[in-house]
Protein backbone atom coordinates (compact mmCIF):
# COMPACT_ATOMS: atom_id res chain seq x y z
CA UNK A 1 0.00 0.00 0.00
CA UNK A 2 2.84 2.34 0.80
CA UNK A 3 4.26 1.64 -2.64
CA UNK A 4 1.03 2.81 -4.21
CA UNK A 5 1.01 5.98 -2.15
CA UNK A 6 4.61 6.69 -3.08
CA UNK A 7 3.73 6.16 -6.74
CA UNK A 8 0.72 8.51 -6.44
CA UNK A 9 2.89 11.15 -4.75
CA UNK A 10 5.43 10.82 -7.53
CA UNK A 11 2.69 11.17 -10.18
CA UNK A 12 1.30 14.23 -8.41
CA UNK A 13 4.76 15.79 -8.33
CA UNK A 14 5.10 15.25 -12.09
CA UNK A 15 1.66 16.73 -12.68
CA UNK A 16 2.53 19.79 -10.58
CA UNK A 17 5.76 20.24 -12.55
CA UNK A 18 3.85 19.95 -15.83
CA UNK A 19 1.26 22.50 -14.64
CA UNK A 20 4.05 24.91 -13.67
CA UNK A 21 5.61 24.48 -17.14
CA UNK A 22 2.23 25.11 -18.79
CA UNK A 23 1.75 28.27 -16.71
CA UNK A 24 5.16 29.54 -17.77
CA UNK A 25 4.41 28.80 -21.42
CA UNK A 26 1.04 30.53 -21.18
CA UNK A 27 2.61 33.63 -19.64
CA UNK A 28 5.15 33.89 -22.46
CA UNK A 29 2.41 33.26 -25.05
CA UNK A 30 0.23 35.92 -23.45
CA UNK A 31 3.09 38.43 -23.60
CA UNK A 32 3.66 37.66 -27.28
CA UNK A 33 -0.05 37.99 -28.07
CA UNK A 34 -0.29 41.29 -26.20
CA UNK A 35 2.73 42.60 -28.11
CA UNK A 36 1.08 41.53 -31.36
CA UNK A 37 -2.16 43.27 -30.42
CA UNK A 38 -0.21 46.40 -29.53
CA UNK A 39 1.33 46.36 -33.01
CA UNK A 40 -2.08 45.82 -34.60
CA UNK A 41 -3.60 48.67 -32.58
CA UNK A 42 -0.81 51.00 -33.68
CA UNK A 43 -1.28 49.98 -37.30
CA UNK A 44 -5.02 50.57 -37.08
CA UNK A 45 -4.46 53.98 -35.51
CA UNK A 46 -2.05 54.95 -38.31
CA UNK A 47 -4.50 53.69 -40.92
CA UNK A 48 -7.30 55.62 -39.27
CA UNK A 49 -5.29 58.85 -39.36
CA UNK A 50 -4.36 58.26 -43.00
CA UNK A 51 -7.98 57.57 -43.93
CA UNK A 52 -9.20 60.67 -42.11
CA UNK A 53 -6.72 62.77 -44.06
CA UNK A 54 -7.68 61.10 -47.35
CA UNK A 55 -11.40 61.31 -46.59
CA UNK A 56 -11.09 64.99 -45.73
CA UNK A 57 -9.32 65.62 -49.04
CA UNK A 58 -11.94 63.59 -50.91
CA UNK A 59 -14.73 65.54 -49.22
CA UNK A 60 -13.17 68.87 -50.23
CA UNK A 61 -12.74 67.59 -53.79
CA UNK A 62 -16.39 66.50 -53.84
CA UNK A 63 -17.56 69.91 -52.65
CA UNK A 64 -15.38 71.64 -55.26
CA UNK A 65 -16.84 69.40 -57.97
CA UNK A 66 -20.40 70.15 -56.88
CA UNK A 67 -19.76 73.89 -56.82
CA UNK A 68 -18.16 73.72 -60.28
CA UNK A 69 -21.14 71.72 -61.60
CA UNK A 70 -23.68 74.17 -60.18
CA UNK A 71 -21.82 77.19 -61.59
CA UNK A 72 -21.56 75.54 -65.01
CA UNK A 73 -25.24 74.61 -64.97
CA UNK A 74 -26.14 78.14 -63.92
CA UNK A 75 -24.07 79.55 -66.79
CA UNK A 76 -25.74 77.26 -69.32
CA UNK A 77 -29.21 78.17 -68.01
CA UNK A 78 -28.34 81.89 -68.18
CA UNK A 79 -27.11 81.46 -71.75
CA UNK A 80 -30.29 79.59 -72.72
CA UNK A 81 -32.48 82.24 -71.04
CA UNK A 82 -30.79 85.02 -73.03
CA UNK A 83 -30.90 83.00 -76.29
CA UNK A 84 -34.63 82.36 -75.92
CA UNK A 85 -35.15 85.96 -74.70
CA UNK A 86 -36.61 84.86 -71.39
CA UNK A 87 -34.66 87.63 -69.67
N, C-alpha and C positions, 0 to 999 in steps of 0.2 A: 504494500500500500504506500509505503514511503517512497518507493521508486516512482510510482505514478504521480505522487505529489511533486516530487523533484522534477519529473518530466513536464508537468503542467506549469510549474514555476519557470522552467527554462523556456517553454513555449510562450508564456506571457512576457518574459523578458525580450524575446525576439519580436513579438508583436509590438511592444512598447518602442523598441528601437526602430522598427519599420514605420510606426506612426510618427515618431520624431523626424525621421528622414522625409516622410511625406509632407509634414508641416514645413520643413525647411524648403523643400522643392516648391510648395505652394506659395511661400513668401517670395521666393525669387521670381516665380512666374507672375505673381501679382505686381511686383515692382516693374517687370518688363511690360506688362499689359498697361499699367498706368502711364509709363513713359510713352508707349505707343499712342495712347489716347491723348496725351498731352501734345504730341506731334500732330495728331489729327485735328485737335481743337485749334492749334495755331494755324494749320493749313486752311481750315474752314474760315477762320477769322480773316486771314489774308485774302482768301477768295471773296469773302463778303465785302471787304473794303474795295477790292478791284471791281466787283460787280456794281457796287454803289456808285463808284466813279463813272463806270461805263454807262450805267443806267441814267445817271444824271446827264451825261453828254448826249445820250440817245433822246432823252426827253427834250432837251434844248433843241436838238436837231429837228425833232418832230414839231415843236412849236414854230420854229423858223419856217419849216415846210408849209405848215398850215397858214401862217401869215402870208407867205409868198403866194400860195394858192388863192387866198381870199383877195389879195390885192390884184392879182392877174384877172380873176373873175370879175372883180369890180371894174377894172379897166375895159374888159371886153364888153360888159353890159353898158358902160358909159359910151363906148364907141358905137354900139348897136343903137342906143337911144338917140344919139346925134344923127346917125345915118338914116334912121326911120323918122326923124324929126319929132321924137316924143318929147324932147326938151329943147 
